[in-house]
Amino acid sequence: MNMRIRTILLALLILLPFSNTWADDFSNTIGVFKGAGASGAFFNTAYGYAVFPTIGKAGIGIGGAHGKGRVYQAGNYVGNTTMTQVTIGFQLGGQAYSQIIFFQDKRSFDEFTGGNYEFSADASAVAITAGASASAGTAGSSAGASGGQHDATTVGSRYNKGMATFTVAKGGLMYEASIGGQKFSYTPK
């Protein structure tokens, strides 16, 4: 089992694009979400947000994902965050995507930045991707279609337990029918 997890983590490292322009990655990713319809409106009302320019995900039976991000409060960079995910179920392939999590109020922001925060397996995200997309969770379901990362649009959105999550696919192909959760860590700037 440990060898399988190591193989998955190695695949994740290979999938992650390395760049010397981290600041531009964050600015560009925020720009994509600002221009993607409903997710753009959250910037005007959210207490804060966490943005992940690239999360790499891979799986063969057991899967994993990892990404590094930044946390913003009132548009100001206040700390760093990492996301780690483990999934179990039918899955094969790899993909990369961007993710943003909006915090509705101080309570949800403090909950996230309090150290280690976990999204349960029933949390849902609105997908902003090229082609057809769908997402489902206990909060309901949504579906949408868009032309790609630079002309993305959003269908359906709302806060669930003080947070709203959106993703944009960047590349890869993954077949998945699995269950898992995301764990986040936070370090102040």
Buried (B, 14 or more C-beta within 10 A) or exposed (E): EEEEEEEBBEBBEEBBEEEEEEEEBBEBBBEBBBEBBBBBEBBEEBBBBBBBBBBBBBBEEBBBBBBBBBBBBEEEEBBBBBBBBBBEEEBEBBBBBBBBBBBBEEEBBEBBBEEEBEBEBEBBBBBBBBEEBEBEBEBEEBEBBBEBBEEBBBBBBEBBEBBBBBBBBBEBEBEBEBEBBBBBEBEEE
